[in-house]
Each structure stands twice: as structure tokens, then as C-alpha cells.
Amino acid sequence: MDKIVIDGGRPLKGKVKISGAKNAALPILAATLLTQGKMELQNVPQLADVKTMEALLKGVGLKIHSRANKLKVHSNGYSGTTAPYELVKTMRASILVLGPLLAMKGKARVSLPGGCAIGARPIDLHLKGLEAMGAKIKVEHGYVEAEAPKLKGAKINFDQVSVTGTENLMMAATQAKGTTLLENAAREPEVIDLANMLNACGAKISGAGSSLIKIEGPTPLTGNKWSVMPDRIEAGTFMIAACLPESEVLIQGANEEDLEALTLKLQECGAKIESSEAGIYVKAPKKLKSSDINTAPFPGFATDLQAQFMALMTVAEGSSIIRETIFENRFMHVGELIRMGADIKVEGNSAIVRGMKQLSGAPIMATDLRASACLVIAGLAAKGITEINRVYHIDRGYEKIEKKFRKLGAKIKRTKVKF
Ligand code: UD1
């Protein structure tokens, strides 16, 4: 098992190039189940979660060739319809194959993702939507068993905004007969990237990016070329890190409009942020001020950046209230930050962070993907050595994170844990 070791307290300076978005690559890969012929994907990040999705697709019979960040998928004539527990248990987003498999094969058997560290995360909205489109669904022996000889268009109103729920139903609806309307749909940029990719293959989807998405079906989809959008969460993580004392970073390849909520917050904290053709330039403030956040669906402050922002607030001047409204148990990083000397109290879904001059390095443990990015930022901010264990979480969603930080001047390395 690997660990990341950081000798903290150094400013970050230079340029960093943002990779393709994990949360766009996963649904786009699942969408290749809907296409005929050859699909060529570019800017696909090399991540553990992407490998899991590739394994799921190969498991049902797709042929995939990957070279660096390029991926070729041949989806003609696959016959599998099962996503097994062994793969699904490692990645909740595996549920994204349910809609496409059901739409193409008339049936699908997908293991229930189960709970995960950040909360229960049910899939009831995915299932309700597919049922509204005519599917018969039972949950038996830990698997979702869905059947629908032919899906039909339907009007679906999400009780709660769900990103993968919106994506799953949008994909299924491309093969349903008639019009599907998704109301209270997720407006995340990754939903737009998926809709654009599907439209490039022949789908008729309009309204992606708004809370009302219309899909006309069925449309045969043929393979095409698609380049995955840049990862706004990775970009946001570097923007937050760039607010550590005396840092100055140019973040290349990110879309500034995907990062407005974070940009406004960091500006409130005193950072100088400028966007240009060259990228998003972030200069740390002389004195970092505290600010409060409430996580919310896009365009609100992303829950996937909450932990990283909290790490920054531990060394800001004043107090910050961080309210997590999307997931019920997304404060696993708090205990680890406290081990580094942070002053944080959790009350319900709020964390009250009292900023201090500096954290102190300590051995700590990553508990989930974004929590591990938070701990990297904390380690960079701390005085002395921080050792982050269980870093496999970070490899699920950040491409070459330690290399990228090292290029910015951080003293960070990956080593093997000896027992
Ligand atoms: C996606 C992202 C994840 C991000 C999250 C919220 C991917 C692959 N993952 O996850 O990184 O943190 O959006 O921005 O894109 N819910 C239900 N029933 C459902 C579905 C969701 O109650 O059927 C609830 C969830 O428990 C949660 C909320 O809705 O409280 C939002 O979850 P959702 O948007 O579905 O998250 P994911 O799509 O799993």
C-alpha cells in the first residue's frame, strides 16, 4: 500500500495542467454502451475509477483499447447485461451502466452500490425514473434486476437533484419511444458534456445545463470522436491550494465558468483570481480571511470541494461555518485535520472552523476521495512532515497529484508502506 509524505510549509509557484474530468469520463464511457461502431475518446484521465468502468464495459463484451489519455471503444454486438458486485462495490458510479444496458438489451442486472463512507447514497431516483419509462424492477440478492422490452418516453420529476440519476435517465431516454422530460434535472457541467457527446453520436437532447432536459427517442447512436471536458474539481483543488501563503499558480485548461462559486469564495478570502486564455491565475492573499460556505448542487458550491476548502479555512484568519447539505456524513476529514492541530467543531451538518497560524504535520489517514485531497492541502499548509495513509482513495480521482504538486515546488512523494 502506498502513502504520501509531505514536508509542508512551502509556497506553490508555477503552472499546472488540468486533466480530463472523472465525473464526465465515467458517464461518457457508460454511454458507449448505446453506440454502434467505433467511439474515440480523448482527454480521458488515467484513474482507478476509469479502469473500473473499463472493466465493467469489457465484462459485458465491449472491446476497449487505451493508450495514455486516448481510448477506443468498439461496442458492436456485445451481449452481457450484468455489472457484478466485485466491480460495483469499488465505485458507486457503476450504476451508470444500468440505464444504457436496459435501453439496449431490454434487461440489466446491476449490483446495488451499497453505502459508502460519505453516506447512504440511495439509487431510488434512478429506479423510479426507469419504472416511469416502463421498466419492471426488482431488487434481489443485492442486485437490481430490470426488464423492459421497450422503454417509453415519460415525464420525470426528480424529488432531489441527482447528477448520476439525471445522466442514467438521459442515456436510457435516447432509446425510449417518444419524448422524455427530466424536471429538476442536475445542471452540472458534466451533464452537459454527456449530452453533447450523445448528441454528437446522433441523440436529440435539448436543455442540458438547465433543470429541464428534453430527450426525443429512439435515435440510433453511432460512434464518433469526443474529448472529455476538464476536471473542475481537480482545478478547484489546485485553486484552493494556490491560496496557501505566498503561492501563485496558473491553472491551465480549466473552464472558469464551471468554477464561479469557488472563485467568488476565494476572492472573499482575499485571493487574487484572474482568468485569461492562458488559464486561471490565482495569487494567495497576504492575509487569508475566513468565509462560510453551504454546499449545493451546481451552480452552488460543490460538495466535492468542501473538504479541500475546509483545509484552507483551518489556516485562515477568523472563523468559518461550513455547511454540508448534499451528503450526511461528509466530515470524515475533520478528525484527521484535528490530528494536525486544527480547531474544528461539528454540529449536525455544520463544521465550525477556527483558523490558526499553522497546522503541524502528523500521520493521518485518507477516508474518501475528496477527503484525501483535503489532507494533501493540509499537509502542504502544515509545518513538518505529514504522512497520508490509504492514498488509494486519491488515485480514484486525481491523476498524478503528487507529480503535479511537486512541479509547483511542493516537497511531496509517494512511498510504499512497510509492515
Ligand atoms: C455525483 C458525483 C459526486 C458528487 C455528487 C454530488 C459522479 C460520478 N459523482 O454523485 O462526485 O459528490 O454527484 O455533486 O458524477 N440521492 C437520493 N436518491 C438517488 C440518488 C441520489 O436520495 O437515487 C441523494 C444522495 O444521497 C445525495 C443527493 O441525492 O444526498 C445527491 O446525490 P447525487 O447527485 O445522485 O450524487 P451522485 O450522482 O452519486
Residues whose N, C-alpha, C, O or C-beta is under 5 A from the ligand:
A	BS01	UD1	N23 A93 R121 P122 I123 D124 L125 H126 Q160 V161 S162 V163 T164 G165 T303 D304 I326 F327
